[in-house]
């Protein structure tokens, strides 16, 4: 027995779940994804990772800008699916879409709700220095990630993890968790757990203005800030008018004025403690280790970074 499913997702994070659903033998009636948009230096129209994955499997793909048009809502309802699986789709679904599937719509969310509801839960968890996060399968309602939870899987966040590292782990965890959830839906009825009313935080999109490194913060905060913005959009500092991205930094003992470079290995003083910059990137260049970066930049101890 299998479920008839509408899959709704856009970035690479969503692809393992789509692949797992197909491998489990479910019937994917249609895939919904964000429209192709200009990307890269050439600004060529580029399909989402989910769109490309769906085409590899010969699946029908729809890319509405939203579901305001009655025709788009009616086309979704006409699929007569058992459920919709939603993974980082990028649209808030209206009530008409949420209520069309027989069993409702189920979302994979990359946090332990109600902490970090919203668009950037992985970034925010790492930036905040959270020690643990996870993925949850929740039944969607009209609120922002407010629906009841069916299943949870957790993972620790180490002092070495970047958002990219956590993203990849949660993507794989979420795929397996959704397959488990679909099996429960097939067997039915499922048990859903309302979210706690306390501890709500909102994971707003990362504002580019946040990316500049503030050395006048404790070293642990600076490290978390750097790792939380890696690989994208990348925390940065200014060096002779050039923006230098820092893609990894770890805390180490050290004392000095905030922004002071304490040795030739890119140990930089913070408000308390220091951070070692271990992976950097110049504009238009690839990532470099600190040793590689120093061959060209040669930021010596005693210099002050703004």
VENUR-V769291 format. One record per run of one state. SS is the DSSP state (H for helix, E for strand, - for the rest). FROM is the first residue (numbers start at 1). TO is the last residue. If there is no record, write none. Layout:
SS/FROM/TO, SS/FROM/TO
This chain:
-/1/3, E/4/9, -/10/11, H/12/23, -/24/26, E/27/32, -/33/36, E/37/39, -/40/43, E/44/46, -/47/48, H/49/56, -/57/60, E/61/62, -/63/69, H/70/78, -/79/82, E/83/87, -/88/94, H/95/98, -/99/104, E/105/109, -/110/116, E/117/118, -/119/120, H/121/127, -/128/131, E/132/139, -/140/148, E/149/156, -/157/162, H/163/187, -/188/192, E/193/193, -/194/201, E/202/203, -/204/207, H/208/211, E/212/212, -/213/217, E/218/218, H/219/228, -/229/234, E/235/239, -/240/241, E/242/252, -/253/259, E/260/261, -/262/266, E/267/269, -/270/271, E/272/272, -/273/273, E/274/282, -/283/286, E/287/289, H/290/297, -/298/303, E/304/304, -/305/306
